[in-house]
Amino acid sequence: MKRLERIQTLPKNIDDFIDEIGLNMQKLYGPLARKDYLQRAKRGIAANISHPGINTYGIIESGNAHALLFGIVRNGVGEIAFIHVLSKSKGKGYESRLLDEAVKDFRKAGIGGIVCETILNSGLVLHDSLAPLGFRHFSRELMHCSLHKNGPLPSASHRPRPLTPGDWKPAAQCIVSAYQNHPGRFLHSEVQVERRALDFISRVQAGNYGQVRAAYSQCLYHDAVCVGVILGASVAPDVGFILQVAVHPDYQRRGAGEVLIYGLREAFLQEGLSRIALGVTLDNPARELYLRLGFEPLHSIDTYAWWEDFDQTLQGA
């Protein structure tokens, strides 16, 4: 009998999930990404399942899983960061059962905001599961570009430099300012208030989103004020990822974003990476900059967010 359970140990058939997710990694980032993922996946999934801050839900039968979901609470916001239904088990509504249970538990715990963005979900369509629960849909996409495609760093009076611990607070303030009147503020909890932005910078620096080097996070100053921030990590042996790029409103449309992206591009190149990727909401004006810099669409992403009371949640952050 198939049951929905909260699990704390690896299902017996975890290799089936690893194989399918590895193929998805290859489709996005190439064969090196798949090889790297297969080497570290079981250890990483086991750590997530046993982590006290992560709720793991599964559709389980005789110790085997048909579907898995990870739910995390960070800074008062729920995140559905992973959901996967095995190919042989698709079409049976397992994703809806998992999402219903995770959202119910978040709300029961008093969580006032929930975001769902799962990139490697094997093409699952989550709209019919989340829309009835009050979630708002955002159309996003992954974009990518060869690191050898762009020209030299554009001329500028100020250059970005690697982020140091002393830059974290000014960088967090810059991120919050950049998103103060930006629609992405509704979707990305890490840009909403300084405390969440600081926590995000800390997690990036700790390697939670991929391998990091000192120059993968950079800041741009003007008159002793941090006016731009870019945070990156390598998500595969040959692929660097832009996790966040933010420019203070007073310095937008003045070339700062381009300077930051080229600065990170140089850091990735020096480490031997060959490709750079990022995620962007389709109606974000920055997408035009990325297209101009040579980025191309790679993969569509359906992202969802729900807030019981957005302003109240921010006040309590």
C-alpha positions in Angstrom: 0.0 0.0 0.0 1.3 3.4 -0.9 1.4 5.9 2.0 2.4 9.5 2.4 5.0 9.6 5.1 7.5 12.0 6.7 10.8 10.1 6.3 14.2 10.4 8.0 16.2 7.7 6.2 17.0 7.0 2.5 14.3 4.9 0.7 15.6 1.6 -0.6 15.3 2.8 -4.2 17.1 6.1 -3.8 19.4 5.2 -6.7 16.4 5.4 -9.1 15.9 9.1 -8.0 19.7 9.8 -8.4 19.8 8.3 -11.9 16.8 10.4 -13.1 18.0 13.6 -11.4 21.5 13.1 -12.8 20.0 12.9 -16.3 18.2 16.2 -15.7 21.5 17.7 -14.5 23.1 16.6 -17.8 20.3 18.2 -19.9 20.8 21.5 -18.1 24.6 21.7 -17.5 26.2 18.9 -19.5 27.8 15.5 -18.9 30.3 16.8 -16.3 27.5 18.0 -14.2 25.8 14.6 -14.2 29.1 12.8 -13.3 29.7 15.2 -10.5 26.2 14.8 -9.2 26.3 11.0 -9.3 29.4 11.1 -7.1 28.0 13.2 -4.3 24.2 12.7 -4.6 23.6 9.9 -2.1 25.6 11.6 0.7 23.9 14.9 0.0 20.3 13.5 -0.1 21.0 11.5 3.1 22.2 14.7 4.9 19.0 16.6 3.8 16.7 13.8 4.9 18.3 13.6 8.3 18.6 17.3 8.8 16.3 18.5 11.6 15.5 21.7 9.7 14.2 19.9 6.6 10.9 18.1 6.3 11.1 15.2 3.9 7.9 13.8 2.5 7.6 10.6 0.5 5.0 8.4 -1.2 6.3 5.1 0.2 5.5 1.5 -0.6 7.5 -1.4 1.1 10.4 0.9 1.8 10.6 2.2 -1.7 9.6 5.8 -2.7 7.5 6.8 -5.7 7.9 10.5 -5.0 9.9 12.8 -2.7 9.6 16.5 -1.5 11.9 18.6 0.7 10.4 21.5 2.7 12.5 24.0 4.6 11.7 26.9 6.9 14.2 29.8 6.8 13.7 33.1 8.6 10.0 32.5 8.9 9.4 31.6 5.3 8.7 28.1 4.0 10.5 26.8 0.9 9.6 23.8 -1.2 13.1 23.3 -2.7 12.8 19.9 -4.2 10.1 17.6 -5.6 10.5 14.6 -7.8 8.2 11.9 -9.0 9.8 8.8 -10.6 9.0 8.5 -14.3 7.2 5.2 -13.8 5.0 6.8 -11.1 3.9 10.0 -13.0 0.3 10.7 -13.7 -1.0 9.4 -10.4 -1.3 12.8 -8.6 1.6 12.1 -6.1 2.9 15.6 -6.5 -0.4 17.0 -5.4 -0.5 14.8 -2.3 3.0 15.8 -1.3 2.4 19.6 -1.9 -0.9 19.5 0.0 0.7 17.9 3.0 3.8 20.2 3.0 1.7 23.4 2.6 -0.7 22.2 5.4 2.2 21.6 7.7 3.8 25.0 6.9 0.5 26.8 7.6 -0.2 24.8 10.7 3.2 25.9 12.1 2.2 29.6 11.5 4.4 30.2 8.5 3.0 33.2 6.6 4.9 32.8 3.4 5.8 29.9 1.1 7.8 29.8 -2.0 8.1 26.8 -4.4 10.8 26.8 -7.0 12.1 23.4 -8.1 14.3 23.4 -11.2 15.1 19.6 -11.5 11.5 18.3 -11.2 11.5 16.3 -14.5 8.9 18.5 -16.1 6.2 18.2 -13.4 3.3 20.6 -13.9 2.5 22.0 -10.4 0.0 24.7 -11.3 -3.1 22.6 -10.8 -1.8 21.6 -7.4 -0.7 25.0 -6.1 -3.2 27.4 -7.6 -6.1 26.1 -5.5 -4.0 26.6 -2.5 -3.7 30.3 -3.2 -0.3 30.4 -4.8 0.7 33.1 -7.3 2.5 31.9 -10.4 5.8 33.5 -11.8 7.2 32.6 -15.2 11.0 32.3 -14.9 13.8 30.8 -17.0 17.3 29.7 -16.7 19.7 31.5 -19.1 23.2 30.6 -20.0 26.2 31.9 -21.9 29.7 30.7 -22.9 32.3 32.4 -20.8 34.4 32.8 -23.9 31.6 34.6 -25.8 31.8 38.1 -24.1 34.6 40.6 -24.7 36.8 42.3 -22.2 35.5 44.0 -19.1 33.9 47.3 -20.1 35.6 50.5 -19.1 34.3 52.0 -15.8 35.6 54.4 -13.2 34.9 51.8 -10.4 35.6 48.1 -10.4 34.1 45.4 -8.3 36.2 43.6 -5.7 35.8 40.4 -3.7 33.3 40.5 -0.8 34.9 40.4 2.6 33.1 39.8 6.0 33.2 43.6 6.5 31.2 44.0 3.3 28.3 41.7 4.3 26.2 44.3 6.0 26.6 47.0 3.3 26.0 44.3 0.7 22.8 43.2 2.4 21.5 46.8 2.6 22.3 47.2 -1.1 20.3 44.1 -2.0 17.3 45.2 0.0 17.4 48.7 -1.5 17.7 47.3 -5.1 14.5 45.3 -4.6 12.5 47.9 -2.6 10.1 48.6 -5.5 10.9 45.5 -7.6 8.3 42.8 -8.2 10.9 40.2 -7.4 10.6 41.2 -3.8 7.3 39.2 -3.6 9.1 36.0 -4.8 12.6 36.1 -3.2 12.5 36.3 0.6 16.2 36.9 0.8 15.8 40.4 -0.7 13.0 41.6 1.5 14.8 42.6 4.7 18.4 43.0 5.8 18.4 40.0 8.2 17.3 37.7 5.4 19.8 39.2 3.0 22.6 38.7 5.5 21.6 35.1 6.1 21.5 34.5 2.3 25.1 35.9 1.9 26.2 33.7 4.8 24.7 30.6 3.1 26.3 31.5 -0.2 29.7 31.9 1.4 29.3 28.6 3.3 28.9 26.8 -0.1 25.2 25.9 0.3 24.5 26.7 -3.3 27.6 25.3 -4.9 31.4 25.5 -4.7 32.7 29.0 -3.9 35.9 30.9 -4.2 36.7 34.3 -2.8 36.2 36.1 -6.1 32.8 34.5 -6.7 31.1 37.1 -4.5 31.9 40.8 -5.4 30.8 44.2 -4.4 31.0 47.6 -6.1 31.5 50.8 -4.1 31.1 54.5 -5.0 32.0 57.2 -2.5 32.4 54.6 0.2 28.8 53.3 -0.4 28.1 49.8 -1.6 26.1 50.3 -4.8 26.3 46.8 -6.3 26.6 43.2 -5.3 27.0 40.0 -7.2 27.0 36.5 -5.6 28.0 33.3 -7.5 29.0 29.7 -7.1 29.9 26.8 -9.4 26.9 24.4 -9.8 28.9 21.9 -11.9 32.7 21.4 -12.6 32.5 23.7 -15.6 29.4 25.9 -14.9 29.3 29.0 -12.8 25.9 30.4 -11.6 24.9 33.9 -10.7 22.8 33.5 -7.6 22.1 37.3 -7.1 23.0 40.5 -8.8 21.7 43.7 -7.2 22.4 47.4 -8.0 21.2 50.3 -5.7 18.4 52.2 -7.4 20.4 55.4 -7.7 23.0 53.6 -9.8 20.8 51.4 -12.0 20.9 51.9 -15.8 24.4 53.3 -15.4 26.4 50.2 -16.3 26.9 48.9 -12.8 25.1 45.6 -13.5 27.2 44.9 -16.6 30.5 45.7 -14.7 29.4 43.3 -11.9 28.6 40.5 -14.4 31.8 40.9 -16.3 33.8 40.9 -13.0 32.2 37.6 -12.0 32.8 36.2 -15.5 36.5 36.9 -15.1 36.6 35.1 -11.8 34.8 32.0 -13.3 37.2 32.0 -16.3 40.2 32.1 -14.0 39.0 28.9 -12.3 38.7 27.1 -15.6 34.9 27.2 -16.0 33.4 27.4 -19.5 29.8 28.5 -19.0 27.8 30.9 -16.9 24.1 30.6 -16.0 21.4 32.5 -14.1 17.7 32.5 -13.3 15.5 35.4 -14.1 11.8 36.2 -14.1 10.5 36.9 -17.6 9.2 40.4 -16.9 12.3 41.5 -15.0 13.9 44.4 -17.0 17.3 42.9 -16.2 16.5 40.1 -18.7 17.2 42.6 -21.6 20.7 43.2 -20.2 21.4 39.5 -20.0 20.3 39.0 -23.6 22.5 41.9 -24.7 25.4 40.3 -22.9 25.0 37.1 -24.9 22.8 35.0 -22.5 20.3 32.7 -24.1 17.2 30.9 -22.7 18.0 27.4 -21.5 15.1 26.1 -19.4 11.6 27.4 -18.4 10.8 27.5 -14.7 7.4 27.8 -13.1 7.8 29.4 -9.6 5.0 29.9 -7.1 4.6 32.0 -3.9 2.0 32.4 -1.3 1.8 35.1 1.4 -0.9 35.2 4.0 -0.2 38.9 4.6 2.9 40.1 2.8 3.5 43.3 4.7 2.8 41.7 8.1 5.3 38.9 7.3 8.0 41.5 6.5 7.4 43.4 9.7 7.9 40.2 11.7 11.0 39.2 9.7 
